[in-house]
Amino acid sequence: LNTTIRNSQQHRNCPATAIIGHGGSGKSVALRRLALDLVEQGYQVWWVENPTRLIELGLDDFIDNEGKPQFLLIDEIQDLDSSYVERLRRHLKQHPFLVLVVAGRRLPNKLKLGAKDQFTPNEAADRITILDKIAEVLPAWATTAAQLKAESLREARLVRILVVLARRQEPVPKTLEELEEVFLQILVDDLERIREQFPGLATAIMDAAVFQEVGMTALSISVLIALADDHQPHAGIPILFEQVTDNLRWDLVTPLLSFSLTQNHLLFHHDELAEGLIQASQARLTQPYIDDAYRKVVLDRVIRWATAQQRNVAVDKQITATASSLLQYCVCQRSDLVNQTTVFNYIHQLLNAEISHHDYLSLIVNDALSLERQERLNLLLTAAQVAPNSKSLWGLVWKWVNVSYPKQRERILQQLYQAGCRSSPILNGWIQILPLEKAKPLAKEWIQKTNQHPEVLCRCLKLLGEEAKEQALVLLSTPEQNPTVLCRCLELLGEEAKKQARVLLSTPEQNPTVLCRCLELLGEEAKEQALVFLSTPEQNPTVLCRCLKLLGEEAKEQAFVFLSTPGQDKDVLCKCLNLLGEEAKKEALVFLSTPGQDKDVLCKCLNLLGEEAKKEAQEKIASWVETHPDVLSACFAIAGDTPEAQKAAEEILWRWQAGTKLHSTHKIVALRAPFDTELRQQMALQVLNNWHSVCRPLVASALTAFCNDPDAVTNCCRQLLKQWHQEIKYRHRNKRKFRKRNIKRHDGHIIKALAHPSLRKQAQMAAMQMLQTEANSPGFLTPLLYQRAFEITQGKFLSWNGKEGEETEPLQPLKWPYLDHQNPLNLREEFGLRERG
């Protein structure tokens, strides 16, 4: 844990640490324990179930929270093919706040890590505990357990010990070598019991072990039956094993395999069992003998079946998916198993059979396959006919085209479209790069197809604007239309869509987003329907909030009902509290004393009650460890000058100094609390000395800690005034990500620096630059920062220590060429524009 955190702070993120060990050694358990430890330390942790899919989509949607590390945890890293590893490395280089932690049997060659940053699972403790328990429960194993505890851990696999213990007690193995022999013999015995009745099924299970070996952890039941039928024809295996539940024949395989009936899959109980079967085969303990030649035969057989398609549709679908996935796994995990020419031929065979499964198609643009650009393009032109709508494939192709043909994108995308591709990534990408005069005819053609992909329809509606109104009316009346398309049409048509909006409002089980858009469009005309929605049981919370906003005072009676409804949605409660205001104080007090109440509701109640909630605020401050940070902040705003607040602030500062992981809001309230102590200033200086990598609200709070000693932070404020533009520009550059995480723009630290009493001239120069930037780029500043900057150009400064009524001697107003000082851009309208932006 400490190594992982230290490496993340040093921007060693690819990977920061790795857990390496053999199968069954406890790698996955150790990685999950690390995940829990990181979460308990307050870090954001992402457990990546499908790293290939994540890498295909990219890491741009992750939000940089002021450089605070976020951890990506990937298990079985050895299964990730080299091309994806390289792409992952590039992504992580672009996003240094994302920190990779991996587990696996080995590190891929392209992931380099020193020995001190690689860890092996603490198998010793677990193994010794288990062996001690074995000796206690089974005295016959006491000698063996003692010997096994003293053996080297490298080959002492817990899974194998437990299998032997569960399945056989006599003879008791005395050494690790004997344990290994007994384990393999158990697997062979299980397989031979199957072979006695169904030889073909036994061989099919060995084939399944080959699938497992290259990374295919799950195998379709119908594919296993097909394999068994092929190995033992005319035995009626498809009929005998057709029924899975209540079929005693399947009991034969349960010692080795488990069923996932929801997905119709079979899985080995552990990958050690599959590996053990292959080892037994290579030790000539069972048949068939599995080497690379046999693996090639298995792959060829599955490809042949997939392209023959002589079975029923359901089985054919499973076999084609298996063939596609197996080919991809073999190319990416065992590139030495099949040569490029063979793979190329297999892809052609699958394309000619019109198989549209995305796994093998993704190989066309995968670096693991060495093909020339034109060869890839020719394959893609064929794939456009076979899989015209495969979003997963064409999303990869769109990125490949941008990299491989940056100056010829228009021509390549046109070729793909003419070949038959109709997937949204290609269509949207093509229409986006086309000149307007070429894009509009295509948009008019595509928008006529009501079954067109919703993303494409929305893109066309946006592009055509007023010209698409007629078709927008058609789309609104299309049954089962996509909600996003409906909302786009309503937005485009505005008042002209009121008739359709009424129809949509009265449609049963209508999408909540569409209902809200219709209510917004109809306004006062939808009040009657809004009242109906408010009284509808189990109505969507978003719709309820929209109705409350529309009805206003007319919904007060229903708002009281919602406040007294157990289990009511938090957003609805907050909306009701806003609507009722002073009338809801009684209910707000009840919410404050309700255990387990939502933090947003508590904050709303505290803001509503103000000083009237001082007692409740003091109680929550006294138990600050159990209080949500946002609630604690609201409590400090009410009772921040009380003894409880002083004690809580001191405890927070002491824990912070001791290295305890705290939420940033805890630190903020402790620094803002009006208790001037040496420890407070010490921790504030620690923040300011490293302010570039600290969340900005914490920087503003650290400046507040020096309200009586501004000279101590003069240099920091001077830096902030010099770098104000980069600070705001960073927020604008990442505004989509911040909006997605609901992180508001914060410039309190800049406003505080503008108030520094020793930097008045610098503040005026910075303010003048801010207003000039705002004039050139409207919306660059927040309304509050705009107001403060304008006041400073007039020679009016805020008080540094925040005391109301304090007079400051104004400087001579600067001559500002862009603004009329008598009428500064009509500030109210200007701020309204900023709010809307």
N, C-alpha and C positions, 0 to 999 in steps of 0.2 A: 504493500500500500504506500509506504513512504517513498519508495523508489519511483513508483508510478507518478505520484504527485510531484516529486522533485524534478523528474524528467519533463513533465508537462510544463512546469514553470520555466524550464530552460529551453522550451520550444523544441524538445526532442520528441516528435510526435508520430514517427512512422517506422516502427511502433515505439511507444514509450517503454513497454515491457512485454515479455512473452512468457507464457507457461508452456513448457515443452515436456512431453512425456509419451510413453507408449500407450497403446490402447488399454483402457480399463484402469489407468493409474490415478484417475481422479482429476484430470485436467478441467473438465467441464464444471465439476463441483467447485474447484478452486476459483475458476473464472467467475462463477455466480457469486461466490463468497466475496470476491473482490468488488463485484458490482454493488452488492449490498453495502460494503464498507464505504465505497465512494459516495453512495447516496446518503448514508448517515453523516458523511463529512460535508454534505451540502452541495455536492456536484451534480450536474446534469449528466445522466448516463443513458446511452442508447444501446440496447441489445439488438444486434443485427442478425436476424434470422436468415436473410437472403442477401448476402453481400454482392452477388452478381447483379441483382436487380437494383440495389442501391447505387452501384457504380455506374450502371447504365443510365440511371436518372440523374446522376451527379449529386454534388453536395451543396449546391447553391442555396437550397431552401433552409439550411441550417443557419440560425441567427447568431451572430457574434455578439455576445453579451459583454461588451466592453473588454474583450480579450480573455474573459474567464474561461478556463479549460472546460471542454465538454468531451466526454469519453465515448468512443465507439468500440464496443466489445464484439469481437468475432471469434467464434469457436471453429474448430476444424479448419484452420487457415491453410493447411496443406492441400485442401481440395480446391482452392481458388487458383484458376489457371494463370499462367505468367502474364498474359496480356492484360488481364483485369488487375493483377497486382501492380503492374506499371501504371495503369490509369489511376488506381487508388493512390499511389505515391504522388502523382501529379496533382490530384484533387487536394490531398492533404497539404501539399506545399503551398497551394493557393489559399488554404483555410487553416492557418497555424493554430487557431484556437481549438480545432478538433484534434483529439489525441487518440491514437489507435492503440488498443491493447488486444493481444491475440492469444489463442491457445491452439495447440495442435501437436502432431507427432514430430513435426519439423517445421522450420521456417522456410518459406519460399526463397529462392536464391536472390530475388531482388529486394528482399527485406533484410537489411543488415542490422545486427544488434550485438553489442558486446556481451561477453559471458556473464558479467556482473548484473546485467539487466535481464538475463534469462533465468527462469525459475522452474523447478520441478515440483509437482504437487507433493504435499506432505503426506506421502503414502505411508511412511514409516509409522506415524502415530496411529493412523486408522488400521493398518495391517496388524500392528502389535496388539491393539485393543481387541480386534476381532479374534486373533489367535489365542489371546488370553481367555476370551470368552469360550472359544472352542474347547480349550483344555479343561475349563471348569465344567462345561456341560457334558463333554464327551471324554471321559478319562482315557479311552483308548488312543485319543489323538494327542495326549499330553506331550509325549516324547517328540512326535512330529512337529507339534506347535513350537516347542522349544528350539528345535533345529531350524525351522523356517524363520523364526525371529532373528536368528544369527546369520542367515544367508544374505547375500547381496540382494539389494532391492531391484536391481536392473531388470531382472526377468520374473520377479515375484509379483504376478499380476493378481490384484484382488478378485477380479471377475473369475479368473480360473480357479482360485482357491475356493470361492463360494460355490462354483458349479460342482466341483469335486465333492465338497462337503454336502451339498444338497442332494447329489445324485448317487453317491457311492461312499460307503464308510469302510468297506473291506475289499481288498487289502488297503491298509492305511499307508499312503506314500510317506517315505522317510526323508527324501531330499527334494530339491526343486526339480531335478531331472525326472524323478519318479512322478512328481506332481504333474509335470508337463505330459508325460506318457499317459497317465491316468486320464487327464483332461481330454487328450486327443482320442483315446480309446472310447471314452463316453460318447463323443460326437460320432465316431465311427459306428458304435453300437446303435445309436439312434437312427443313423442313416441306413444301416443294414436292416433294421426292423421295417423301415419303409420299403426298402428294396425287395424284401421277401414277398410283399403283396403287390407293390407297384414299382417295378424297376424304373420305369420312365419318370415317375414323380421324384425318385431319389436323384436321378441324373439332373432333373430340372432344378432341384434345390442346389445342386453344385453349380449350375449355371447362374442361379440367383446369387451365390457367393461371389461369382465373377462380377456381376452387376454391382454388388455392394463394394467390392474392392476398388472400383473406379469412381465411387461416390454416389451411386444410385441406391439410396438407403431404402426406398420403398419400391415394391414390385406389384403390379396389378395382379389380382387373383386370376383373372381371365388369361393373362399372359403366362402365368405359371402353369395353368391347366393346358394351354396351347403347347408350351414347351414339353410337358409330360406326354401329351398326345403324340407329338412328333417323335419323341424317343421311344414310345411304346404304342405304335399305331394299332388300331383294331381291338383295343382293350376296353373301349367304351369309357375312357377317362373323362371326357367332357360331360357325359351323362352322369357318371357316378359321383363326380365332384361339383356338379352344377349348383346344388344347394349347399350353402355354407353353414347356416345355422342348423342345429339339431341333426348334423350329419356326422356319425361316429367315425367315418373314414378320415375326416380332417384331424381327428385326435392324434393320428400318427405323426403329424408335423408339429404339433404344439410344443414338444420339448425344444425345438429349434426356432420356430417362427411364432409370431403373434399376429392377430388380425386387427385391422382398422376398418371396421365395417362401414363407418361413415364415408370413408374415402375409397372403399373397395380395394384395399392394399394389404400386402403381407410385409412384415418386417422381421429381421432377425432380432432376437431379444437384446443382443449386444453385438457390436461389430467384431468383438473377439470370437464369437461363434463362427462367423463367416471366415474370418482369418484362420481359425483353427481347422475348419474343413479343408481349406486350401493347403494348409501345412500337412494335414493327414494325407491328402492326395499326393503331395510331393514326397512324402515319406513312404509311399506305396502301401498305405494302410487301407485305402479305398479307391474306388474308380468313379469317374474317369481321372486320368492323370492330367492335372491342369498346368500347362505351361503357356507361353505366348502363342504358340501355334493353336492351342485349343481356344484361347481367348479370341483369336482372329476368326476361328470357325463359328463361335457363338455370335460374334458381331455380324458376320456374313449371313448366318442363318436368319437372324432377326431382320436384317435389311431385306433379305429375299422374301420373307413372309410379308413384310410391310408393302412391298411393291407388287406382290402377287394378289393380295386382297381376295381371297377365295372363301372367307368365312362370313359370319353375319356382321352387320354393321357395327354393333357394340364392341365385338371382339376386335374387328379391324381397327377401330378407333384407338383402342388400348395398345394394340401392337404397333401401330404407326407412331404413337406417342413414345412408346418404349424404344423403338428403333431410332427415332429422332434424338431422344435424350442420351441413349447409349453412344451414338456416334459423337455427339457433342462432348460427352465425358471422356471418351477415348482420345479424342483429338486434344482436348485441353489438359487432361491429366496424364495421359500416356501417349505423348506424341511419337514415341519410339515404336509404338505397337503397329500403327498403320502408316504407310508412306503417303505423301501428298497426292500422288497420282490416284491411289486407291480411294482416298477421301473424296477427291474431285469426282471420281466416277460414281461413288455412292450418292453424292449430292445430286448429280445428274439423274441417277435412277429414281431418287425420291421426288425430284421435280417432275420428271416425266410421268410418274405415277400420280401427280397432282396432290401430293401430300403437303399440307399447309402448316404443319406443326412448327412453332417458332424456334425450338432449340437448334435443330440442324440448320435452319435458315440463318440464324444469327452467326453461324460460322463464316458466312460469306463476307461479313465485314469484321471478322475477328482476326487479330494479328497472329493468332496461333496457326492460322492457315496462310502459307506463303503463296500469295497470288498477285499477279500484276493488276493494276487498277482496272484495265479494260476487261480482264477475265472476271473480276468481281462485278463489274457493271453488266456484263453479259448475263451472268447468273441472276443478277437482280432484275433484269428485264424479263427473264423467264419467271422469277418469283412473283413479279407484279401480276402475272396472269393466275398463278396458283394461289397466292395469299394476298389478294388486293387490299384487304382491310385489317391486316395484322398490325395493330398499333405498336406492340412490343418490338416487332421487327423494324417497322418503318421509322420508329423513333430513333433506333440505332443508325438506320441508313441516313436519316436527316443529318445527324451529327457527323457521320462519315463523309457525306457530300461536302459539308462545310469545311472539313479538314483537307479532303483530297482534291476537291475542285472549287477552291474559294472564288475563282474568277469565272467559272463556268457553271455556277449553280443553276442559273435559269435554264440553260440548255439541258443539263442532266435531269433536272426535275421534270422538265417537259417530256423528255424521253420516257421517264418512269410513268408519267401520267398517260401518255399515249400507249404504253405497253399494258396498261390496265390498273395501275395502282390507284386506289381511292381512299387511302388511309389519311386520317386528319393531320398527322405530322407533315406529310409530304404536301398535301393540298394547302394547308395553312402556311407552311414555309414557302411554297412557290408563290402564292398570291401576295405574300408579304414582301417579297423582293422584286416583284414585277412593277414596272412603271404603271401609273394610275390608268393610263389609256388602254393598257393591255389587261390589267387586273379586273377592271369593271365588267367587260364582256364575260369573262370567266365567272365572276361572282353572280352575274345575272343568270347564267346557265345553271350553276350549282344550286342556287337558291330555289329554283323551280322544283327541285327534288325534295319533297317533304320528308323522305326517309334518309336524307343526307345526315352525316354525323353532326351532332349538336355544336361541336366546336367550330366546324366549318360554316354552319349556318350563322352562328353568332359573328364570325369574322366577316362574312359576306354582308350581313345587316349593318355592321359598323362601317364597312367600306362604302357601301352604296348610300347609306343615309336616307335622305328624302326619296330617292329613286326606288327604294325597296318597300315603300309603305303599302303598296297594293299586295305584294307578296306577304308582307308581315301580317296583314289581315287574314290571308289564307292560312298561314302558319298558326295563328291564334285559334282558328276553327278546326284545326286538325286534331282528331281524337288521339289521346295519349301522347301529346306532344311533350318534349323534354322541358322541364321547368326553367332551365337556364334560357332556352330559346324563347319561351313565353315571356319571361321577364325582359329580355332584350327587345322583343316586339312591343311590349307595353311601354317601355322607355322611349322607343323610337316614335310611336304613334301619339303618345300623350293623350290629349283630350279626345282625339279621334277614336280611341280604343275604349271609351267608356262603356259602350254597349257590350263589347266582348268581356270587359272586366266584370260587369254584373253577372254575365253567364259563368265566368270562371269562379266568382264568389259563391255561386249557388251549386257548383259541381261537388258532389260528395267526394270525400277523401282527397281533396285538392292539396297540392304541395304547399306547406306553410310559407315558403318564400314567395310563391305566386300570390297567395292570399294577402300577404303584407304589401306586396307591390300594388295589388288592386285596391286595397284600402287607402293606400297613399295617393293613388291616382284619383279615386272618386271623392275622397275627402268627406265633406259634410253629407254628400249624397249616400254615403255608405254607413251612416250612423245606425240605422235600423238593423242592418246586417251585423254591425259590430256588437250591438246589444245581444243578438242571437249567439254570436261566438262567445261572448263573456259567460253566457249561461249554459254553454255546451259542455257536458262532462268530458274530462280528459282532453281538453283543447290544448293545442301546442302552445308552450309558454311564449314563444316569439310572437305568435298571433295575438295572444292576450295582451302583451305589452303594447303592441301596435294599436289594439282597440282602446286600451286605457288612454293612450296618448291622443287618439282621435276624439274620444268622447269627453275627456277632461272632467270638468265638474259634474257632468251627467253620470259619470261612472263611480262616483264616490261611494254610493251604497254597495255596489259590487266590490269595490276595493276593500271595504271593511270585511266583506265576506271572505275575500281571498286571504286577508291578514289572519283571519281566525281559522283557516283551513289547514289541518295538519298535513305536513309533507309538501307544502306548496313550493313551487320552483323559486329559487333565490332571485332571479331576475324579475319575476312578477312581484315578489315582496318588495324589492327595491323600488319598482315602478309605483306601487301603491303608496309606499312611504313618501315618495316624491310628490305624488298627487295630493295626498291628504295633509301633508305638512304638519302644522301644529296640532291638528285634530288627531293625529296618530301617535301622540307622545305616550299615551297609556300603553298602546300595543308595543311601542319601541322599548319601553322599560321591561315589558314581558320578554321580548326577544333577547334583551341583554342578559337576562337571568336564565335563559333556556340553554341547557347543556347541548353541546354539539351544533350550535347554530352556525350558519355559513358566515364566513369572514366578511363578505360584501354586505350582507344584511347588518352585521354588527357595526361595521364602519358607517353605514347609512344611518343607523340608529344613534350612534355617538355624535355624528355631525348634526343630526336633527335636534337632539336634546341639549347639546352644548354643556354649559355649567350644571344643568339639572342632572347630568349623568356623571358628575364628578366622583360620587361615591363608588359607582360601578367601575369607573375608569381606574380609580385607585386600587380596587380589588384586582382588576386584571393586570395592572402594573406590578402589584405585589407578587403575582404568580406569572411573571413575564416569560418564564421558560416554557410554560404550557400555552401561552397566548400567541396567536398568529402574529407575525411581524407587522402586517398591515393594520391589524386591530391595535397592536401596541402603539404604533405611530399615531393613530387617532386618539388613543387614550392620553399619550404624552401631550398632544395638542390641547387637551382639556385640563389635565392634572399634572403638567410637566414641572410645576414648581412645588410639588408636595414632597414630604419626607419619603413617601413610597417611591416616588420618581427618582429622588436623589440616591436612594439605596439601590434601586434597580440599575441606574446608570453606572454607579460604581462597580456593581457586580459584572455588568457587561464589559466594562473597560478592563477589569482585572482578568476576566476570562479571555478577552481579546489579547491582552498582553501575554498571557500564558500560552497562547497558540491554539486555543480552542476554536474550532471552526464555527463561525457565527454567520447568520444571514446578514447581508449588507444593511438591511433596515434596522437591525439591532444596533449596529455601529452608528448609523445615522442618528437615531434617537438619543443615543448616549452622548454623542458630540453636540447635538443641538440643545440638550438639557442645560438650563441656565445655572450650572454649578461649576464655578471656575476652580479647577483643581490642576495640580501639576501633571497627574496621570492623563487627564483629558487633553492637555496641550501636547503631551508626549505622543499620544496615539494620533492626534491630529497632524503633528509634524511627520509622523511615519507615513500617513496617507499622502500628504502634500509632497513629500520627497519622491514619491513614486506615482504622482497623480496621472500620468499618461496611461497607466495600466489599471486604473481604479475606476469604478462606476462613478459617473459625474455627480449624481446627487450626494454621494459620499464626499466628494471634493468640496462641494458647496457647504456641507455640514462642517467639514474640517476648517474651512475659512471662518465659519461662524464661531468656532471655538476660540478665536482670537479677537473677539469683538472689543476687548479692552486693550489689546496689544497689536494693532495693525502693522507696526514696524516689523514684527516677527515673520510676516508673510508677504512682505513687499516684493521680494524676488519672484515668488510664485504668481502673484497677481500680475506682475509685469510680463511673465511668460504667457499667461492666459490672454492678456490684451494683445500680445504679438501674434498669438496663434488662434485667435477667435475664428478666423475664416476657415482654417482647416478643421476646427472642431465642428462647426455647423455643416461644412461640406461633407464630412464623413457621414453625418446623419442623413443628409439628403441622398448620398450615394447608396445608402443601405435602407432607404425608407420602406421599400417593399418588405424587407425582412423584418424590420422593426414593427411595421403595421401588422404583419402576420402574427407576431408574438405579443401584440398589444403593448408594446413598449413606447411610451410617449417621449416626444422630444423634450430634452431638458437642457436649459441654458442658465440655470440658477448660479452656477459657478462663474459664468461670464458676467452676469449682472452684479454679482458680489464683487468681482474684480473691478468693475466700472465704478464702484462706490469707494474704492480705497482712497483715503484722504491725502495720501502722499503722491498719488499718480493722476492728479486731475488733468494735466495737459495730455498725458498719454491716453487717458480715458476719452477726452474730447476728440483726439485724432482718430481713435478707434471707432468712436460713435459716428464720426463723419464718414469714415470708410463704410461702416455698416449701412448707413442711409443711402450712400451712393450705390452700394451693391444691391440694396433692396430696390432702388429705382431702376436698375438695369435688369434685375431678376426678381420680379414680384413674388412674394411668398417665401423668400429665402430666410427671412427672420420670423420668429414667432411674434404675435401681437404685443406681448409684454416686453420683449427685448426691443422691438421697434419703438414702443412708447418710451422706454428708458433711454434709448439712444437719442431720440429726438429731444427729450428733456435736457440731456447732458449737453447737446449742441447749443441749447439755450442758456447754459450755465447753471442748471438746476441739478443738484446731485442728491442721491439717496444718502441717508444716514448710515454710517458704517456699522454702528452697534445696534441699529434697528429700533432705537428709541423714538417713538412718535413725538413729533413736535420739535425735534432738535433742529436748530437752524444751522445751515452751513453757508459759508460765504461763497456766493456764486462767482465764477470766472466770467470774463467778458464773453458774450455769445459769439460763436464763430460765424463768419459769413458763409452761408450755405447756398450755393448757386442753384441747386435743384429744387429747393423748397420755398414756398411762401410762408414766412414765419407767422403771418397773421392768420393764415388758413392752411395748416399743415396737412394737406392732402385729405382734408375731411376725415379725421382719425376714425370716427365711428364707422363710416363706410369702409375705410381701409381695413380696419380690424375685422369687419364682417367678411370681407373678401378673404382675409387670411384664414379665418375660421373655416370658411367653406373649402378653401384649398386644402 
